[in-house]
Amino acid sequence: MSDFNQNYQKPNQSNEDLHIGLKILSFCIPLAGAIIYFVKKDKEPMAAKSACNMALIGLAVNIVLTIIRLTLQK
């Protein structure tokens, strides 16, 4: 029964990954990645997860670069 639940896919779901341009957009503008996630989460879960991951990575890189910039200014 658990194998069936894991392999079951809703009729209108797509397992395609997010296009590279949208991944770059999600990385550079994390808010856009969050918006893409919420738009695609029901019909394209793999693409939504990619957008969310890229947005989180972009946010983390932004925070690290901001901390480095602020410490070098002093």
CYANA upper distance limits for C-alpha pairs under 8 A (distance plus 0.5 A):
  1 MET  CA      5 ASN  CA      7.04
  2 SER  CA      6 GLN  CA      6.72
  3 ASP  CA      7 ASN  CA      6.72
  4 PHE  CA      8 TYR  CA      6.36
  9 GLN  CA     13 GLN  CA      7.09
 12 ASN  CA     43 LYS  CA      6.54
 13 GLN  CA     42 ASP  CA      7.71
 13 GLN  CA     43 LYS  CA      5.06
 13 GLN  CA     44 GLU  CA      6.04
 13 GLN  CA     45 PRO  CA      7.82
 14 SER  CA     43 LYS  CA      6.77
 14 SER  CA     44 GLU  CA      5.39
 14 SER  CA     45 PRO  CA      7.68
 14 SER  CA     46 MET  CA      8.09
 15 ASN  CA     44 GLU  CA      6.80
 15 ASN  CA     45 PRO  CA      7.35
 15 ASN  CA     46 MET  CA      6.02
 15 ASN  CA     47 ALA  CA      8.02
 16 GLU  CA     44 GLU  CA      7.59
 16 GLU  CA     46 MET  CA      6.74
 16 GLU  CA     47 ALA  CA      6.87
 17 ASP  CA     46 MET  CA      5.97
 17 ASP  CA     47 ALA  CA      5.06
 17 ASP  CA     50 SER  CA      7.46
 18 LEU  CA     22 LEU  CA      7.07
 18 LEU  CA     23 LYS  CA      7.02
 18 LEU  CA     46 MET  CA      7.83
 18 LEU  CA     47 ALA  CA      4.76
 18 LEU  CA     48 ALA  CA      7.87
 18 LEU  CA     50 SER  CA      6.72
 18 LEU  CA     51 ALA  CA      7.48
 19 HIS  CA     23 LYS  CA      6.85
 20 ILE  CA     24 ILE  CA      6.72
 21 GLY  CA     25 LEU  CA      6.70
 22 LEU  CA     26 SER  CA      6.49
 22 LEU  CA     33 GLY  CA      8.47
 22 LEU  CA     51 ALA  CA      7.94
 23 LYS  CA     27 PHE  CA      6.68
 23 LYS  CA     33 GLY  CA      8.34
 23 LYS  CA     50 SER  CA      7.67
 23 LYS  CA     51 ALA  CA      6.54
 23 LYS  CA     54 MET  CA      6.72
 24 ILE  CA     28 CYS  CA      6.63
 24 ILE  CA     54 MET  CA      8.25
 25 LEU  CA     29 ILE  CA      6.27
 25 LEU  CA     30 PRO  CA      8.32
 25 LEU  CA     32 ALA  CA      7.43
 25 LEU  CA     33 GLY  CA      7.59
 26 SER  CA     30 PRO  CA      5.67
 26 SER  CA     31 LEU  CA      7.87
 26 SER  CA     32 ALA  CA      6.08
 26 SER  CA     33 GLY  CA      4.48
 26 SER  CA     34 ALA  CA      8.16
 26 SER  CA     36 ILE  CA      8.45
 26 SER  CA     51 ALA  CA      6.34
 26 SER  CA     52 CYS  CA      8.18
 26 SER  CA     54 MET  CA      6.12
 26 SER  CA     55 ALA  CA      5.43
 26 SER  CA     58 GLY  CA      7.91
 27 PHE  CA     33 GLY  CA      7.65
 27 PHE  CA     54 MET  CA      5.38
 27 PHE  CA     55 ALA  CA      5.44
 27 PHE  CA     56 LEU  CA      8.18
 27 PHE  CA     57 ILE  CA      7.18
 27 PHE  CA     58 GLY  CA      4.89
 27 PHE  CA     59 LEU  CA      8.06
 28 CYS  CA     55 ALA  CA      8.19
 28 CYS  CA     58 GLY  CA      6.58
 29 ILE  CA     33 GLY  CA      7.23
 29 ILE  CA     55 ALA  CA      7.60
 29 ILE  CA     58 GLY  CA      7.90
 30 PRO  CA     34 ALA  CA      6.82
 30 PRO  CA     54 MET  CA      8.11
 30 PRO  CA     55 ALA  CA      4.71
 30 PRO  CA     56 LEU  CA      7.37
 30 PRO  CA     58 GLY  CA      6.69
 30 PRO  CA     59 LEU  CA      6.61
 31 LEU  CA     35 ILE  CA      6.81
 31 LEU  CA     55 ALA  CA      7.76
 32 ALA  CA     36 ILE  CA      6.62
 32 ALA  CA     55 ALA  CA      8.31
 33 GLY  CA     37 TYR  CA      6.58
 33 GLY  CA     51 ALA  CA      5.54
 33 GLY  CA     52 CYS  CA      6.34
 33 GLY  CA     54 MET  CA      7.57
 33 GLY  CA     55 ALA  CA      5.52
 34 ALA  CA     38 PHE  CA      6.91
 34 ALA  CA     51 ALA  CA      7.56
 34 ALA  CA     52 CYS  CA      6.55
 34 ALA  CA     55 ALA  CA      7.21
 35 ILE  CA     39 VAL  CA      6.70
 36 ILE  CA     40 LYS  CA      6.55
 36 ILE  CA     48 ALA  CA      7.12
 36 ILE  CA     51 ALA  CA      6.88
 36 ILE  CA     52 CYS  CA      8.48
 37 TYR  CA     41 LYS  CA      6.12
 37 TYR  CA     47 ALA  CA      8.18
 37 TYR  CA     48 ALA  CA      4.83
 37 TYR  CA     49 LYS  CA      7.31
 37 TYR  CA     51 ALA  CA      6.20
 37 TYR  CA     52 CYS  CA      6.30
 38 PHE  CA     48 ALA  CA      7.75
 39 VAL  CA     48 ALA  CA      8.35
 40 LYS  CA     44 GLU  CA      5.66
 40 LYS  CA     45 PRO  CA      7.06
 40 LYS  CA     47 ALA  CA      7.39
 40 LYS  CA     48 ALA  CA      5.76
 41 LYS  CA     45 PRO  CA      5.35
 41 LYS  CA     47 ALA  CA      8.24
 41 LYS  CA     48 ALA  CA      5.56
 41 LYS  CA     49 LYS  CA      8.13
 44 GLU  CA     48 ALA  CA      6.68
 45 PRO  CA     49 LYS  CA      6.58
 46 MET  CA     50 SER  CA      6.79
 47 ALA  CA     51 ALA  CA      6.73
 48 ALA  CA     52 CYS  CA      6.68
 49 LYS  CA     53 ASN  CA      6.57
 50 SER  CA     54 MET  CA      6.60
 51 ALA  CA     55 ALA  CA      6.58
 52 CYS  CA     56 LEU  CA      6.68
 53 ASN  CA     57 ILE  CA      6.64
 54 MET  CA     58 GLY  CA      6.48
 55 ALA  CA     59 LEU  CA      6.57
 56 LEU  CA     60 ALA  CA      6.65
 57 ILE  CA     61 VAL  CA      6.66
 58 GLY  CA     62 ASN  CA      6.58
 59 LEU  CA     63 ILE  CA      6.72
 60 ALA  CA     64 VAL  CA      6.73
 61 VAL  CA     65 LEU  CA      6.58
 62 ASN  CA     66 THR  CA      6.55
 63 ILE  CA     67 ILE  CA      6.71
 64 VAL  CA     68 ILE  CA      6.75
 65 LEU  CA     69 ARG  CA      6.55
 66 THR  CA     70 LEU  CA      6.60
 67 ILE  CA     71 THR  CA      6.67
 68 ILE  CA     72 LEU  CA      6.69
 69 ARG  CA     73 GLN  CA      6.83
 70 LEU  CA     74 LYS  CA      7.61
